[in-house]
Amino acid sequence: MLKKRIIPKFLIRGGRLVKMRRFVDDQREAGNPVSTAKVYDSYGVDELIFVDIDASAEGRTVTGNIIERVAEEVFVPLTAGGGVRTLGQIEALLKSGADKVSINSAAIDDPDFITQAANRFGDQCIVVSVDYKADEFGRKKVFGHGGSRQTAHDPVEFAQRMQDLHAGEILMTSIDRDGTMSGYDLELISELSNKLSIPLIASSGAGSLADCKAALDAGASAITISSMFIFTDHSPIKVRTYLATNGVNVRNQKGSRS
């Protein structure tokens, strides 16, 4: 059985880490991405995800030099995302030290791009990031371009389509729960995990150790954690210890260098 993964998620703006609520509210500074990544690496996280939150709106990709600097300092897999629209951009990020590339808006605008990317670099390198929230009628819909553009796509159906197009993993982010520490969207995680054969990463909502276990028990292959690590005394070590003590199959390694 594959072990469940714990993944800090880093939002980058202007070269700094930031954290907001629901993508737009209450921006707070969260530190330097390189030094923070080193700390999490020493705690023994399984992976790190970096997303440049302004890249898509500004018509560029995530800053490669940040990925290069982090890759020189840490020894866990890195996923980089933000504004990725071309095979050349994917290649550049992989050469910068990323192990995987996260694609969001381009998957909505040109779904065949996912197949092209998977064929060129391998399914295992391609993560499709699906941001979703409830519309004015309470229906969950996929949103693109940093959560600013609503689509007609149902998030579960869209994630299944991305799997069919050879995405290697699906990163599901609830905009409504982002930064709220109110718990993951367990209903969607459970529904989607039963329909996917590729890993499902659940993002947004972690506020307690119990929240983390609930998302993994619901079927997530991995969870991302951001606000809970930044604004509470919970650390990756605490999360891993709690999960292992409560029967979740997690890696018991204490750090990437151990």
C-alpha positions as CSV (number, residue, x, y, z in Angstrom):
1,M,0.0,0.0,0.0
2,L,1.3,3.4,-0.9
3,K,2.1,5.7,2.0
4,K,0.1,8.8,2.5
5,R,2.0,12.1,2.0
6,I,2.3,15.3,3.9
7,I,3.0,18.3,1.6
8,P,3.5,21.9,2.6
9,K,2.1,24.3,0.0
10,F,4.0,27.5,-0.6
11,L,2.3,30.5,-2.2
12,I,4.8,33.0,-3.8
13,R,4.2,36.6,-4.5
14,G,7.1,38.9,-5.4
15,G,9.6,36.3,-4.3
16,R,8.1,36.0,-0.8
17,L,5.8,33.5,0.8
18,V,2.3,34.8,1.5
19,K,-0.9,33.4,2.8
20,M,-4.5,34.5,2.1
21,R,-8.1,33.4,2.6
22,R,-10.1,32.2,-0.3
23,F,-7.4,33.3,-2.7
24,V,-7.9,37.1,-2.3
25,D,-8.7,38.1,1.4
26,D,-6.4,39.0,4.3
27,Q,-2.9,38.6,2.7
28,R,-0.2,37.9,5.3
29,E,3.5,37.6,4.9
30,A,4.8,34.1,5.6
31,G,8.6,34.4,5.2
32,N,11.4,33.5,2.8
33,P,10.7,30.5,0.6
34,V,14.2,29.1,0.7
35,S,14.8,29.2,4.4
36,T,11.2,28.0,5.1
37,A,11.7,25.1,2.7
38,K,14.9,24.1,4.5
39,V,13.0,24.0,7.8
40,Y,10.3,21.8,6.4
41,D,12.9,19.6,4.8
42,S,14.5,19.0,8.1
43,Y,11.1,18.1,9.6
44,G,10.8,15.3,7.0
45,V,7.9,16.4,4.8
46,D,7.3,14.2,1.8
47,E,7.2,16.9,-0.9
48,L,6.9,20.6,-1.4
49,I,4.6,22.5,-3.7
50,F,5.4,26.1,-4.9
51,V,2.8,28.2,-6.7
52,D,3.4,31.7,-8.0
53,I,-0.1,33.2,-7.5
54,D,0.4,36.1,-9.9
55,A,2.1,34.3,-12.7
56,S,-1.1,33.4,-14.7
57,A,-2.6,36.9,-14.4
58,E,0.7,38.5,-15.4
59,G,1.2,36.2,-18.4
60,R,4.4,34.6,-17.2
61,T,5.4,31.4,-15.4
62,V,6.7,30.7,-11.9
63,T,10.1,32.2,-11.2
64,G,12.6,29.5,-12.0
65,N,15.4,31.0,-9.8
66,I,13.4,30.4,-6.7
67,I,13.0,26.7,-7.7
68,E,16.8,26.6,-8.4
69,R,17.6,28.0,-5.0
70,V,15.3,25.7,-3.1
71,A,16.5,22.6,-5.1
72,E,20.0,23.4,-4.0
73,E,19.0,23.3,-0.4
74,V,16.4,20.6,0.0
75,F,16.3,16.9,-0.9
76,V,12.6,16.2,-1.3
77,P,10.5,16.3,-4.5
78,L,9.4,19.7,-5.6
79,T,6.3,20.7,-7.6
80,A,6.3,24.1,-9.3
81,G,3.2,25.9,-10.7
82,G,1.9,29.2,-11.8
83,G,1.3,30.4,-15.4
84,V,2.6,27.2,-17.0
85,R,1.3,27.1,-20.6
86,T,4.0,25.7,-22.9
87,L,6.2,22.7,-23.1
88,G,9.2,25.0,-23.0
89,Q,8.2,26.4,-19.7
90,I,7.7,22.9,-18.3
91,E,11.2,21.9,-19.5
92,A,12.7,25.0,-18.0
93,L,11.1,24.3,-14.6
94,L,12.3,20.7,-14.6
95,K,15.8,21.8,-15.5
96,S,15.6,24.4,-12.6
97,G,15.1,21.5,-10.2
98,A,11.4,20.8,-10.1
99,D,10.4,17.2,-10.1
100,K,6.8,17.9,-11.2
101,V,5.0,20.8,-12.7
102,S,1.5,21.9,-11.7
103,I,-0.8,23.1,-14.5
104,N,-4.1,25.0,-13.9
105,S,-5.5,27.5,-16.3
106,A,-3.8,25.9,-19.4
107,A,-5.6,22.6,-18.6
108,I,-8.9,24.5,-18.8
109,D,-8.1,26.5,-21.9
110,D,-6.4,23.7,-23.8
111,P,-7.0,20.3,-22.3
112,D,-5.0,18.5,-25.0
113,F,-1.9,20.3,-23.6
114,I,-2.0,17.9,-20.7
115,T,-1.6,14.9,-23.1
116,Q,1.1,16.7,-25.0
117,A,3.0,17.4,-21.7
118,A,2.6,13.9,-20.4
119,N,3.8,12.4,-23.7
120,R,6.9,14.7,-23.7
121,F,7.9,14.5,-20.0
122,G,6.0,11.5,-18.6
123,D,2.7,11.3,-16.7
124,Q,4.5,11.3,-13.4
125,C,5.8,14.9,-14.0
126,I,2.3,16.4,-14.7
127,V,0.1,17.5,-11.9
128,V,-3.2,19.1,-12.8
129,S,-4.4,21.7,-10.2
130,V,-8.1,22.0,-10.0
131,D,-9.4,25.1,-8.1
132,Y,-13.1,25.1,-7.4
133,K,-15.7,26.8,-5.3
134,A,-19.5,27.1,-5.1
135,D,-21.3,29.4,-7.5
136,E,-24.2,31.6,-6.6
137,F,-26.5,28.6,-6.8
138,G,-24.3,26.5,-4.5
139,R,-23.0,24.3,-7.3
140,K,-19.3,23.5,-7.2
141,K,-17.5,24.8,-10.3
142,V,-14.0,24.9,-11.6
143,F,-12.3,28.3,-11.6
144,G,-9.2,29.3,-13.5
145,H,-6.8,32.2,-13.6
146,G,-6.1,32.4,-9.9
147,G,-9.8,31.8,-9.0
148,S,-11.0,34.8,-11.0
149,R,-12.7,33.1,-13.9
150,Q,-15.6,30.7,-13.4
151,T,-16.1,27.8,-15.9
152,A,-19.0,25.5,-16.5
153,H,-16.9,22.4,-15.4
154,D,-17.9,20.2,-12.5
155,P,-14.7,19.6,-10.5
156,V,-15.2,15.9,-10.2
157,E,-15.9,15.4,-13.9
158,F,-13.1,17.7,-14.8
159,A,-10.6,15.8,-12.7
160,Q,-11.7,12.6,-14.3
161,R,-11.1,14.1,-17.7
162,M,-7.6,15.2,-16.8
163,Q,-6.9,11.7,-15.7
164,D,-8.0,10.4,-19.1
165,L,-5.7,12.9,-20.7
166,H,-2.8,11.4,-18.8
167,A,-2.3,13.7,-15.8
168,G,-0.1,11.9,-13.2
169,E,-1.8,13.5,-10.2
170,I,-4.7,15.7,-9.4
171,L,-4.4,18.6,-6.9
172,M,-7.9,19.6,-5.7
173,T,-8.1,23.0,-4.0
174,S,-11.3,24.3,-2.4
175,I,-11.2,28.1,-2.8
176,D,-14.1,28.4,-0.2
177,R,-11.9,26.6,2.4
178,D,-8.6,28.1,1.4
179,G,-6.9,29.7,4.5
180,T,-9.9,29.1,6.7
181,M,-8.6,26.1,8.7
182,S,-12.2,24.8,8.7
183,G,-11.5,21.3,7.5
184,Y,-11.1,19.7,4.1
185,D,-14.0,19.1,1.7
186,L,-14.4,15.5,2.7
187,E,-17.5,14.9,0.6
188,L,-15.7,15.8,-2.6
189,I,-12.5,13.9,-1.6
190,S,-14.5,10.8,-1.0
191,E,-16.4,11.0,-4.2
192,L,-13.4,11.7,-6.4
193,S,-11.1,9.2,-4.8
194,N,-13.5,6.4,-5.7
195,K,-13.3,7.6,-9.4
196,L,-9.6,8.1,-9.8
197,S,-6.8,5.6,-10.3
198,I,-4.1,8.3,-10.0
199,P,-3.1,10.0,-6.8
200,L,-5.4,12.7,-5.4
201,I,-3.9,15.5,-3.4
202,A,-6.4,17.3,-1.1
203,S,-5.7,21.0,-0.5
204,S,-7.3,23.7,1.6
205,G,-8.9,23.5,5.0
206,A,-6.3,21.9,7.4
207,G,-6.9,23.4,10.8
208,S,-6.3,20.4,13.2
209,L,-4.6,17.1,13.4
210,A,-8.0,15.5,13.1
211,D,-8.7,17.4,9.9
212,C,-5.5,15.8,8.3
213,K,-6.5,12.3,9.3
214,A,-10.1,12.8,8.1
215,A,-8.9,13.9,4.6
216,L,-6.6,10.9,4.3
217,D,-9.3,8.5,5.6
218,A,-11.7,10.0,3.0
219,G,-9.4,8.8,0.2
220,A,-6.8,11.5,-0.4
221,S,-3.4,10.1,-1.3
222,A,-1.8,13.3,0.1
223,I,-2.7,16.5,1.9
224,T,-1.3,19.9,1.5
225,I,-0.9,22.1,4.6
226,S,-0.2,25.8,4.7
227,S,-2.0,28.0,7.3
228,M,-1.9,25.3,10.0
229,F,1.9,25.1,9.8
230,I,2.3,28.9,9.6
231,F,-0.1,30.2,12.1
232,T,-0.4,27.4,14.8
233,D,2.2,25.3,16.7
234,H,1.5,22.2,14.6
235,S,4.6,21.0,12.8
236,P,5.1,18.3,10.1
237,I,6.5,16.1,12.9
238,K,3.4,16.5,15.0
239,V,1.2,15.7,12.0
240,R,3.2,12.6,11.1
241,T,3.3,11.3,14.7
242,Y,-0.4,11.8,15.1
243,L,-1.3,10.1,11.8
244,A,1.0,7.1,12.5
245,T,-0.3,6.8,16.1
246,N,-3.8,6.7,14.7
247,G,-3.2,4.0,12.1
248,V,-2.5,6.1,8.9
249,N,0.2,4.6,6.7
250,V,2.8,7.4,6.6
251,R,6.5,7.4,6.1
252,N,8.4,7.2,9.5
253,Q,11.5,8.9,8.3
254,K,12.4,12.0,10.4
255,G,14.1,14.0,7.7
256,S,15.3,13.9,4.2
257,R,18.9,13.6,5.4
258,S,18.3,10.8,7.9
